[in-house]
């Protein structure tokens, strides 16, 4: 280069007390500049000084037989690093640059201070920077936690309001928020009750769960209200009331009663001088998530207990101490006591799991040191001993629970052991609630528990009707009802989900789901296209409708959509069948279909967030959580009308009135039957809505995200059940 120019700048250090002049010896032929310290490659600095200096063409010298050119550079006070590039002309005119492959050239300026002082200062700079970054992360996390807590509280408050309004078509008060010491008007519509068509309706009212000293008030005859559909009566609420209680009858002295199928009608009272005392609920179970979980039973025990405890109730859990449990999830684990029963010494341990108090029973006969929860030939004997030992522990420890809640066949013996051996011997305060999670096992034990329990439940209202003819249940329908399970909103939370690319709420659901869809398509090698994406997350069994799943895959592809399936089959024949289908789709629709025939929890989160629709075509489904998780992530469920699927998914075209009964809006697509025509009816409407009404579809995604399918509502239902059991 005939006319070469140097563009230089300086980085200001923390120390330097004098001006220096540094004569640079620049080698044209050698890659690393001579007479300079190791370059700081990639060092980015603020340019304090910039100028160009013409090379002195006449000043050359010989160094290792190579021609050198040089130029003096004045290093200003405070400079630490010299930075430069070469060019074929001055700034604004140069065309060719040598900038060391975009890294520039750098040299450390010799310091006049001791090296150790320099590095101490550098260490302090790094420390301050790390401290600022940590503070920023902590502030971001704190703000996010506050927003999460605020959203939870708002959802909980909204759900409580919905819970109170859900009976408005039958009973409500004016004002809706009843105040202690005020007079309220009670409205009652007998049209959809056992009192429909009765010439007279009488109100029977009390307070504080029928325990108030004025209880019950004299029966009042109700008279027509102005709107014509409801009858009304006025009631003065005492200052020491926290709850109003109602039943209705056809006569002043009785006759036919409407008591909400044994649950009675209740309305909370605000502003009273007395607060409702908490109940003490004890769960006796053989599973508990996450420490000893095999199926959904373990999730319910933990999630229900947490939700009820959050409603200011006292909850304890009694669990066997297995040798295969996940000890790391137990906090404050400690020995509690030891006692004998039936010739066996039983050690009791205490710990906290998910914020819940848990007592672990360890019989010294080795019954629970077998490396598993289920699967031994003597499971009935093992769990029978546990049930008896749990009741004995309550008695010997001086516990007086209000409710003892047992689950499935494994802790069903609690129901009759309590009545036969403990109800009249120191535990007379308790009432027994029994929940059926799986009716396929232990029908004889379930039937005996139904007989001896005070109240019994299963996991959804529709499923309770579907199994009402079972011989173990049919004689006890008067105390049997379905209560939906919920989902854990801490695990399934798109705002705090580490497995999806963008956190989102209902406010930015469209942006969040778009980012998740693109990430899902990239991860699975699908075409990045604006096409409807149907997700299927399931076990591949006949119960889950595998024939309907296959048909839906092909139908979606016919509609130019994409399909992602995640799941595996316990039956090798079914697994191989889907492996063959995956190979076929790989050949014919590789860019639009992907079958992931395994279990992958991070991928499941990505599918829930990235899919437009989640298909659940189960032949029967006691409750179902897949459709609830889908709505939590703003994905629209497409389901078959069975069990809990029917109780939670309200068709946008046909179920507006049914949804209004639950104070909800339609939230998905459903179908009858178990054939291809049924699936087509729902799937065709769903995909057409995506193509032809995108703005409406986006509003539907926002709507379903705002519906609460957590344990907030089930916890309220269970509290009502517990109180009804104690009446």
N, C-alpha and C positions, 0 to 999 in steps of 0.2 A: 504494500500500500504506500503510495507516494506521499500523500498527505493524510496522516493518521491523527486522530483526535482522541483525547482521554476525557471521559465524563466521570467525575468523581464526586463523592459525597462522604459525610462523616457521621458516625454515631456518637452522641454525647455520652461520656461515662459519668459516674458519680464522683470520681476523684480526678484531678489533674490540676496542677497549680502553675504551670508555665507553658509558654508556647514552644513548640519544637519544629524544627525543619527536618523533614525526612527525605532523603534522596533515594528514590526508588530505582532499583535496577530491574528492569522488566526484560524477560527473555522472550523473544519471538519464537524461537525454535523449541524451547522446553515448555511442557504443559504447566508445571507448577512454577510460579514466579520465584526467582532466586532472591536470596537475602531477605526473605519474608517468613514469618511464622506460618504454621499450618492454617490454611484458609478456613474461615467459618462458613462453610457451604450452606446455602439456604437461609442465612441470617437475614432477617427482614428488619430494616431500621427506618427511622424517620429521616428524610433528607434535609439536613440543615443548611448544607452548602452545595451548590451545583455550578459547575462551570466547565469550560473546555480549555485545554492547553494544547497548543500546537507542538508536535514533536520537533525536537531540534535535529533536523536531518543531518546536519554537519557534525554532530557530536556522536561519534561511534567509537566503539572500543572492541577489543577482542577478549572473549572469555570462553575458555574451553573450545576454541576455534569457531565460535559462533558470533555472528554480528549482533550487537546490542544497540538499542536506542533507549534514551532515558530522558527524563524531564523532572525538574524539581517541583515538589508539591509542598505548600505550606500547610502544616497540620495545626489547626486552631486549638486554643485552650479548651479543654473538656472533651476532646475527641478520644474515642476508645477504639473504634474500628474504622479502617479506610475501605471504602467500597468503590469499585470502578468497572467500567466497560470500555471497549474500543469501538471506534466508528471511522468511516471514511470521510467525515466532514463534520462541521459544527452542528449543534442542535438546530432543528428545523430544516436542515439541508442534507443530513446524513441519510444514506440509503442502506449501506451494509453495516451490520453490527456484529461484534464478537462479544456475547454476554455469557460465555461459559455454559452453553446449553440451558439458558434461562435461569441460571443460578447466580450470575454475576461473579465478579472476583472480589475477594475479601482478604484483609490482612489485619491482624491485631496490632495496635499501636503500642510500642514499649511503654511501660508504666513507670512512674517515678515513685510509686508507693509499694510497700511490701506485698507480695503476692497473697500472703495469708489474709491481709486486710481486705484485699479485693474480693476474694472468694467468700469471706464472711458476709460482706455486703451483698454479693450475688445470692448467697443462701437466704439472706433476709428477704431479698426481693422475691425469690421463688416462694418462700413461706407465705409472704403477704398475698401473693397471687393465688396460691392454693387456698388460703383462708377465705379470700373473697369469693372464689369459686364455690367452696363448700357452703358458705353463707348463702350464696345465691341458690344453690341446690336445696338447702334446707328451707329457705323461704318459699321456693316453688312447691316443695312437697307439703309444707304447712298450708299454703293457700289451697292446694288441691284437696288436702284432707278436710279443710274447713268447708269447701264446696261440696265434697262428698257427704259430709255429715249434714249439711244444710239440705241437700237433695233428699237424703234419707228421711229427715224429720218432716219435710214437706210431703213426701210420699205417704208417710205414716199418718199424718194428720188428714190428708185427703182420703186415705183408705178408711179411717175411722168415720169420717163424714159419710162416705159411701155406705159403710156398714149400717149406720143409723137410717140412711135414706132407703136402704134396700127393702124395708118393710113398709115404706110409705104408702104403697098401693093398698095396704091393709090397715096399718095403724100409724098415726103420726100425731104430733102435738103442735099447738100454736101458743107460744113461740116454739121453734124447733129446739133451741137451747133452753131447757127448763132450768129456772132459777129457784133455789130454795127460798121459802117464804112467800112465793108468789102463787097466784092462781093461773092454771093452764087449762086449755081446752083439749080434750082427747077426742080424736076423730077415728072412726072405725068403719071399714067397708066390708060387710059380710059376704059380698058377692062371690069371692073365691075361697070361701071357708065352709066348714061343716054347718054354719048357721045361715047359709044362703036360703032365703025364702021364709025365714022364721018371722012371725008377726011382731015379736018383741025381742029386743036385745038389751041385756043388762051388763053393766060394767062392774067388775070386781077388781078393786085396786088396793095396793099396799105399797110399802116402801122398804128399801134396804134388803132386798131379796126375801121379802115376806117376814123379816125379823123385827120390824119396827114395833115399838110398844103400842102404837095405835092400830096395829095390823090385826085383821084387814078392815078397811073402811066398809060401811054398810053398802050393799049393792045399790047402784044407781041405774035407773032406766034411761036409755039413750034416745035422743030425738033427732029427726032429720036435720041436716045442715043445709045451708043455702045452696050448695052445689048439687044437692040431690043424691049423690052416690054414697056419701058418708053419713053416718050418725055421729052425734057429738054429746059430750057431757063435760062439765067443769069440775076440776079437782083442785083443792088447796094443798100446796106442797109445804110440809113442815120445814123448819130451819135445820133440823138434824137429819135431813134426808140426803142420800147420795145416789139413790136409784129409785125409779118408779117401776112398779110391777103390775101387769095387767093379765086378766083372763076375761073371757066373755061367755055369757050363758043365755039360753033362750027364755029362762024364767027367773024370777027373783029368788026362788028357793032351789035353783039348780037346773035339772034337765040336761040337755046337751051342752057341752062346753067346747069352746075353741081355746085351747091352751098351747097352740103352736106345736102340736105333736109332742106335748110333754115338756117343751122348753120354756113356755110362757113368753110373754112380750115384756121387754125391758127398755127403758129410756133413762140415760144418765141424767143426774141432777147436778148442776154447777152452783158453786158459791155456798155450799152448806157448811155447817160448823163441825161436821163429822166426816171423816174420810173412810172409804171402804177398806177394811183390814185385808192384808194379803193372805192368799192361800198358801199352804205348803203342799207341793206336789212332788211325789217320789216316783221316778220311772225305774222299773225293774226290767232289764233287758239284757240280751246276750250279745248285742252289737252296739257299737257307737263309733261314728266317724270322728276323726280319722284314725283312731288308735286300734279299733277292732271292727273293721268293715268288710262285709262280704257283698251285700246288696243294698237295696234302697232302705231297708229297715234301719241300718246304722245312720244314714243321712237324716231320716225323720227324727230319730231320738235326739240327735244333736241339734238340728235346726229348730224343731218345735220347742225344745227346752230353752234354747237361747231366746226365741221370740217371746215365749211366755214370761221368762225372767225379765226381759226388757219392758214388760207391762207391769213391773213392780211386784211380781209374785216370787215366792221362794221355791227354788227347784233343786232337787238332789237326784243323782242317778246312782243306781247300784248295778255293778257289772262284775262278771267273773274276772279274776286276774289270770289272764292267759300267759303262757310263756312265749307266745308268738306276736304279742302286741307291739305297737310302735311307741316305744318308751319315750322317744325324743319329743313327742307331742304332749307329754304330761308335765305340768309345772308343779313345783312345791310338793313333790312326791315324798311321802313319809309314812312310817308305821303308825297306825291309829290305835288298835286294840286287838285282843285275841279272846275268843270264846269257844265253848264247846257246844256241839249239837249232834245228837244221834251217834255218839261215840266217836265223833270226828272233831279234831281241833281245827279251828278256822281262824286264820289271820286276816285282819282287815287293814287295808292300806287306804290312804287318802291322797288325792291330787286334784289339780285343776286342769280341765280340758276345755279349750275354747271358752274360758271364763266360767265354766260350770263346775260345781262341786261334785266329785265322783268318789264313791266308796268301792274299792276293789276287794272282792271276797276270794280268799285263797285257801280252799280246803287242803289239809295236809295229807290227803289220800292220793294226790296226783291226778285227780280228774281233769284238771285244766292245764296240765303240763304235758300235753300230747302233741304239740307242734301245729295245732289247727283249731279252728272254731267249730266247724262241722266235719262230718265224715267218719266219725268213729262208730263202731257198731252199738255203742251204749249211749248215744246222744240223749235219748229219753231219760235214762237214769242220771246222767251227768247234770242235765238242766233241771230235772226234778229236785235233785239235792240242792242246786243253787237257789231255786225258788223258795224252798223251805228255809234255807239258811238266810236268805235275804229278809224274810219276815221275822225270823228269830233275831236277826241283828237289829231291826227296828224296835222290837219289843225290849231287848236287853239294853239298848242304848237310850231308852226313854223317849224315842221319837213318837210324835202324835200327828202324822200327816193327815191332811184333809182328803187328798186323793192319792191312791196307788194306781199307777198306769202301767199295765203289762201289754206285751206285744207278741202276736203270732203264737204258734203252737209252743215255741221254745220257752216262753214265760207264762203261758196260759195257766199252768197249775197254781199260780199265785191266786187266781180268782177263787177257786174252791178251798185251797189250803187256808186262805184268810178267813173265809166264812166258817170253816169247820174247826179251826184250831186257834184263831187269834181274835176274831171279832168280839168275843165275849171274855177275852182274857187280857185286856189292857190296850187293845188297838181299836176300840169301838168307835172312834171318831171318823175313821177313814171310810171312803167309798171307793169302789173298784171300777175303773174304766179299762176296757179291753179294745185293742185295735187290731183288725185283720189286715195284714199287708199282702199275704199270699195264701190263697185258699187251696192251693194244690197240695199242701203238706199238712199232715196232722189233723184231719177233719174231725176225728173223734175228740181230740183235745180241745179244738176250737169250739165244738158244740157244747162241751162241758163248761168252758169258760163263758160262753154266751149265756148259759143258764145261770151262772153264779155272779156275773158282773152286774153292776147297777146301770151302766150305760156301755154301749158298744158302738164302734165306728169302723168304717173302711175308708178307702182313700179317695173316693169321689162319690157324689150323689147318684150319678147315672149307674156307676158300677154297683152301688148298693141295691139298686132296683134290679140289675141284671142277675145278681146272685141271691135275690130274696127268696127264690124257690129252693135253694139248697137246704137239705134236711138239717144241717148244722145251724142254719140261720132262721128258717121259716117260722119256727115257734116263737121267736123273740123279736119280731119286727117292731113291736111297740117301743123298744128301747134301742133300736139300731138305726143309724143314720150315716150318710156319707159326708165326709169333710175333705175337701181338696188338700193335697199336699202343695207346698210352695217350693220355690227355688232359693238357693242361698245367694242373695244379691251381692255378697262380697266376692264370691268365686266368679259369678257371672255378671260382670260389670264392665261394659264397653268404655267407661270413663277411666278405669284403672286397670285395664287388661294389658299385660305385658306381651301378649302373643299377637297383638294386632298393630299395624303400623301407625294408626292415628287414633288417639282417644276421642270419643265423641259422646254427646248426649242427644236428646231429642231435638235440641236447637241446631245442631250441625250434623244430623244423621245422614244427610245426603252426601256431604263431603267425606264423612267417616266411612260410610259403606263403599263409596267409590274407591277410596284408597285401599280398603281391604280387598275389594274385588280384584283390583289390579295386582295387588301383592299375591293373592291366591292364584290368579291366572299365571303369573310369572313363576311361582313356586312349582306348580303342577305342569307347566309347559303348555298351557292352553293359549289359544289365540286371544290377544288383547283386543277385544271388540266390545262394542256396546250392544250386548245381547242379554236376554234374560237368563239368569243362572239359577238352576234348581239344585239345592243341596239335600242330601239324604244322609242322616247320621243314625245308625241303628245296629242292633244285633241282627244278623241274617238268619232268622228263624221263621217258621210258618206263622207263628203268632204275629209277627211284624209285617205280614203280607208280602212275602218275597215275589210272588207272581205279579202282584200289582206294581211292585217296585220296578221289575223288569219292563213291564208295559210302559210305565211312566217315563223310563229312560228313553225308549224309542220315540214315544210321543213328543217329548221335549225336543229331541233332535229333529223331528219332522217339522217342528215350529221354529227351526233355526235358533234354538236355545243351546245352552251349555248345561252339563250335568256333572256334579261331583258327588261321589258316594264314599262314605267312610264307615267301615264296619267289617266285622268278620263273623264267621259261622262256627258254632261249636260242633256241628255235624260236618265231617270231612266231605261228604257227598255234596252238600250245599256249597261248601267252600270251593270245591273243584268246579262246580257249575258256574260260579261267579268268576273264577279264574279264567274259564273259557270265554265267558262273556267279555271280560276285560281285554282278552287277546283279540276278540272279534272287533271290539270298539277301537282298539289301537290301530287296527288295519283300516277301518272304514271311517272313523270320526276322531282321529287322534288329536285334533286341535280343539275339539269341543266336548269331549267326554273323558273322565278319569275316574277309575274305580280304585280306591285305596283300601285293600282288603286286610286291614290290621287295626290296631288301636293306637291312636296318636292324639293325645289331649291337646297339645298346642295347635295341631291342624284343625281339630274340632272347633276351637275358638275362632280360627280364621274363616272357617266355613260359615259359622253362625253369623259372623260380621259381613262376609263378602257375598253371601248368597242373597238373591232377591226373594226366593221362596224356600221354605223348608217343608219337604213332603213327609207325612207320617200316615201311611195307609194301613194301620194295624187292624188285624181281624178282631182282636179284643185288646183293650188297654185299660187296666184298672184306674190309673191316674195319668201317667205320661208326663215327663218333664221336658221332652224335646221341643214340643210346641211352645212351652212357656219360656224356655231359654231363647228360642227363635225370636219371640216378640220382644224380649229384653234387649235384643240386638237390632231391632227394627226390621227383621225378616218376616215375611208374611207366611203364616202356616196354611198348608193345604192338607186336610185331614179327613179320615173316615169317621162317620158319626158313631162313636162307640165310647163307653166309659168316660174317663176324664177328658178325652178329646172333645166330646160333644159338650161337656160342661164348661170348656174354656175357649172354644173357637166358635164365633158367631158369624155366620155367612153374611157377606156384605150385601147380597141380593135378597136373602130370605129371612134373616134372623133379627131384624131391627127391633121388633116388639119383644122377642125373647131376651135380647141384650138389655133392653130398658128395665126389665124386671130386676136385673142385677146392677142397675145404674151404670151400664157400660154402653159402648158403641160397637157396631160390628167390626171385626178385626181379622177376617180371613176368608177362606173358602173351604166348604166341606161337601161331602157326598154320601149318599146311601149306598147300600149294596156292597158286594165284594167282587165285582167284575170289572172288566175293562171299560165298559160304558160309564160306570160311576166315576172312575178316575178321570176319564176324558172330560166328563161334564165339569168337574172342578178345575182341572188343569187347563182346559181350553179357555175358560173364563178368566183364569188368573193371568195367563200369558197374553191374552187379548187386552186385558186391562193395562198390562205393562207397555205394550206397543202403542195402544190407542189413547191412553189417558195418563200420560206420564206425570202430569202435575197432580192429578187425583191420587195416583199411586204413591207419589212422594209424601203427600199429606197422610196417607194411610200408614206409611212407615213411621212417621212422627207420632201418629195416634197410638199405635200399638206399643211404642216405647214408653209412652206415658201411662199405660195401664200397669197396675201393680199386681204382679204374680209372685211376689215374695211370700214369706211366712207371716206378713202383717195381718192379713185377713184370716188365714187359718188359725192363727193364735187367738184372735178374738172369738172365733167359732168354738174353739176348744175351751176357752174360759167359760163361755155360755154353757157348754156341755158339762164341765166340771161343777158349775153352780147348780145346774139342774139335777145332777147326781146327788148333791148335798141337800136338796130341798126336802 
